[in-house]
Structure formats: structure tokens, C-alpha cells
Amino acid sequence: MRKTLFLTAALGLCLGGTAAMADSAWTGGDNLPTNPLSCDNTPGEAAAMPYDGGAPTGAPDLKGKKITVVDVPKLIGIGYFNATSKGIADAAAELGNVEAKTDGPTQANIDQQISFIDNYITSGVNGILFAANDPVAIAPVLKKALSKGIHVVGYDANSQPDAREWFVNQAQFNGIGKALIDDMAKEIGEEGAFAIVTSTFTTPNQARWIAEMAAYQAKCHPKMKWLETVEAQEDNNLSFNQATTLINKYGDDLKGIFGMTSVATPASAEAVTQAGKCGKIAVVGLATPNAMKPYVEKDCVKSVVLWNPVDLGYAAMHVLRAAVDGTLQPGAKSVKAGKLGELQIINGSEVLLGAPTTFTKENIGNFDF
């Protein structure tokens, strides 16, 4: 039976420094207010906000007509974005009037991602899907696409809102932050020390998750100690090396490692395994079940949190088609997304995918992505 986490927004306190965090704990983030959820399981409520997305200029009327769409994720060739690409392709085939392809850099490099998008603006497409490596740096090229009448929808990692029409959010940031910190507290206790392996300090989704983790930890688990946050560029070898460095640097003081990407989490688990620290250093993070099965089945990792990335890509494709057709307009409260049904619109221009799943030894074998 799936154990799902229902993630909704709540109003709360802004992030501030606490004695529970080392000075080096967090040097990234976007300085936006944080909204830590309740320490119990009381759900919050999303505040109504006006539409804050952008709009294409002079977009042609393509309602019901064949469109060409390019998907440019942070990088290609890793399991997570292979899964989102599959969801996009599945939705395109289901819709029947969409020609979609995925293309992008083989490293999580914002300059390369911008070049790919710019090239597709020049060659001509009707729609662009993206997962941003940097929310600010990517904004000008996305605004360029909008100015050319191209529809733009983000997923997984957002841009500045006015640089795209809609963003499909896999889960609200404060909900992810709560789930991860609560899981870690269960494993290492209320006074345990942890470190974080992330992609980059400017990657928008990881930056927001970590900021919300800090706010929730300070509010609900104030005696936990945050040792350090390190970057690993969504690279497997670098993630492994960074986790190994943390293990060697902090020794017995390190009780847990968070992996903030689908690459960092299995790499951290492998580092803990090779160091002979299974059962002594907890690994908690976001990753695909296929990547984590060996570690979960061997009891080196107790749980993994993730949404279904196939569904994320599938939803993004349906949202873009709805934007092109004009069936999704600013002010809408929901959007139809094929087999996923009606998806809620929050925060002005975000489409919420829904609740992720906690994968454990009992259920991880039931999933294949």
C-alpha cells in the first residue's frame, strides 16, 4: 500500500539563522519568504493569488491543430529526465495533434540550455517545455520565445514567472521540506547532525526545497544540526565524491546525508555503502525507485520520496496543449490533464501535480521508473 504525503501550502515565518545550523549550512537560495508547515500533519491552505505568468505575443490560432513542441530539460541522459520525456511523448501520442521531441545538454549547464532553447526559437516551434537550471539566467531566452508567439510551459524547476505561461510543480516546496526533514529526524533523532548534497545553489527547485527545509527544521526540529551543503552539478561521480568527502570530514558526527537530486541520492547511498556506514549514516532524499532499489532492499536506505516523473512530463504536455488551445486561461482554478484528471492551479500560475510517494522496502518493487 502506498504511503502518500499530502502536501499543501501554509503561511509561516521567513527563513532566519538559527543556532541549529552551522554558518556554512546554506549559501544559496533566492531569499524568498518561506512557509514552513505545521509540525503535526495539519494541512495548510494555498492562498489565492492573481495570475503572474507571461503571455506569447501574437501567437497564431492553433486550436486543435498540429503543433511542434520541444522539451529542453536541465540535461538529458539521466533516468529522471528520461522519465519526464516519456511522459511528454505519451501525452503527445494520446493527444494525436502534437509532435514532441526532447533535446538538451548532457550536463546541467545553464549556458548550454539557453543555447538549445535559442536554436529552437530560430528553427521554429510552436511550444517549448523546460526545466530550468537557473531561474534568472533562463528568463531572457524564454521571454524571447514568448515575444515570437511561442507558448512556454515549465516543469520540475521554474523560471521567473513572467518568462513562461505556466509551471507544473511536482509538489509544493514546503511539503517536500517537511517530508524530508521529518524522515531524517525519524532516522537520526532530534539532535542528529546532517549534511546536504545538491546540484547547484542556484537550481530553483533544490534552492527552494533547502530553504523550506531550513525553516521547517528550525521550527519543528530545532536541535538537529545542519553541518554543510555542497554542490555536485547533478553529476554521478562528483555526487559520490562529495558525499565521501562529507563522510571523511565529519566522521562519527555525521548521522545523515540528504540527496536533493535523482543523481545525488543514489550516489550518496553508494558512498555510505562503500564506506561501510550503512545503518550508521542515514540517506534521505529524492530519487527514482529504480535507482534506489539496491540500497532500499539491502536496508542501507529506509525510504525515498518522489513524485512520478512520467506523470510530471505528461501533465506538462497537457498544460501546454491547453494553453495553445485557449482552454487554459489566466484565472483558471484547474486544468484537465488526460488520465490525471483535474489538476489544481495554485500561486497564480502553478499547476500542482499532486502528492508524491514515499518508497520503502515494502512497496518499491511495485514501481518501474
Phi, psi and omega in degrees: 000133181288139172258107184258154180246118182271115189249117177224163186277158174212152175280145182201207185264154175284152181294131176219165180289146177224161179293343182285347184247138176291158181301331183268011189297320187209117180241012180242208180095174186241009177064017176282155178298148176255157183227071183297136179287173178298151179290337172267201183260022177293121182288150174267179179236135179286131178283140178291135180224148177289158178302130182236012179277178178267189180210138177290145180267122176061035180296135180292156177283105182241023182302121179075356183267163179295133177233155174252134185228136172246138176254120179240091180282183178303317177200162178248162174096005174246158187303319184299308182281342167297322180290316178296323178298321177297318179298320178297314180296320179298316181294320179298317179295320180295317180292322175082351180234032180226130170253112186237143174220154175250133180208150180169183182288160177266359173231154180282073185242118185294323180297319178292321179298317178300318180298319178299313181297316181299320179297322180284333172297317180292317183287334174100108172223164178267338182210148177233128170254143182210156167233113194283139169279334179209122187292331182273313184296328182280343188301315182300319182288328176290321176295326175298317178299314179300321181293340178267008180081018180266133177283140186228125179226132177260162174208159176069306181221121192278165167253184167300136188306320184283001177267358177212169178276307185224156175230126178269109184266124183294331177188155180288143189300320182291331177291318176298315180302316179297313183300316183292313181294319179298317179297318180294318180300322178298327185272321187249356178088171186285348180240013181287157180251140182223164174227168184232135170249115181240186179276283172224162181290342182258354178296120196299316183290317178296321179300316180290318179301315183293320177299317179291325176299317181297316181294317181291319179298317179297326182280318192247339178224060192293343182269352175294149184246125180263111187278310188191153172238130182235152179266148179218006170062018185056036178250131186297311182294318180294321178298316178298315182294321179294318178296319178297319177299317178298318180299315181289324184292316187259348175055226184291345179289334181279116181252344182203151175233129171267133169255121186264001179224165179291349175264315185295325184292307177295327178295321177294321177296322178292321178297317178296319179298311182292334178279356181069031185250013177300131183089345178252329176237118179281143173243121179232135180180192182251124180194164177284147181299324181299321181290334187258351183307314182300324184279324178291317182293335178265008178065020175276334175233131184271327183204152179226137180251130174193151168276178177271110183293335175296316177296326180297313178295320179300315180295317181300320180294319178294323179295317179295317178299319179294324177294318178297317183285346181082009178276349173244114185236154174308136182099349178294149180257348179201168178215142177280134182227062175054230184295344179279349179079210181276125177255138183286143174255128183230167172052032176089306185215026178251133175260122185268120180296315180134197187279132174283179181242144169266118180268128180232179179300331183285332186236352188295333179290349180274358185240148182221079171198000000 
